Amino acid sequence: QLKLEESGGGLVQAGGSLRLSCAASGFSMDYHAIGWFRQAPGKEREMVSCISSNGISTNYADSVKGRFTISRDNGKKMVDLQMNSLKPEDTAVYYCAGTSWYPQCNGDMDYWGKGTLVTVSS
């Protein structure tokens, strides 16, 4: 069982930055792709970014390309999402999620954190 916990959310002004962290516990992270998802009020949940188990392959939603960067440190059991040039439309609850023993981001996300709120003011 993989347990995930997000941190780093908060209130920032447009143009500012936040760094979200996803801490894993339980099993090793070596075989889990980890993704960041978000859900804004009135919108469907969407994938923001994802990183393969070995950290080589990454994916980004078009809306965040060039602004967000995902990284991982399997030794520390951490996956971070550096968010720069934040926009009001980035406001959402951000969730960390992991695949079940599948290394790529096209796998189903079976493990989810509780979420952390990011609010970007204009």
Secondary structure, 3 states (H helix, E strand, C coil): CEEEEEECCEEEECCCCEEEEEEEEECCCCCECEEEEEECCCCCCEEEEEECCCCCCEEECCCCCCCEEEEEECCCCEEEEEECCCCHHHCEEEEEEEECCECCCCCCEEEECCCEEEEEEC
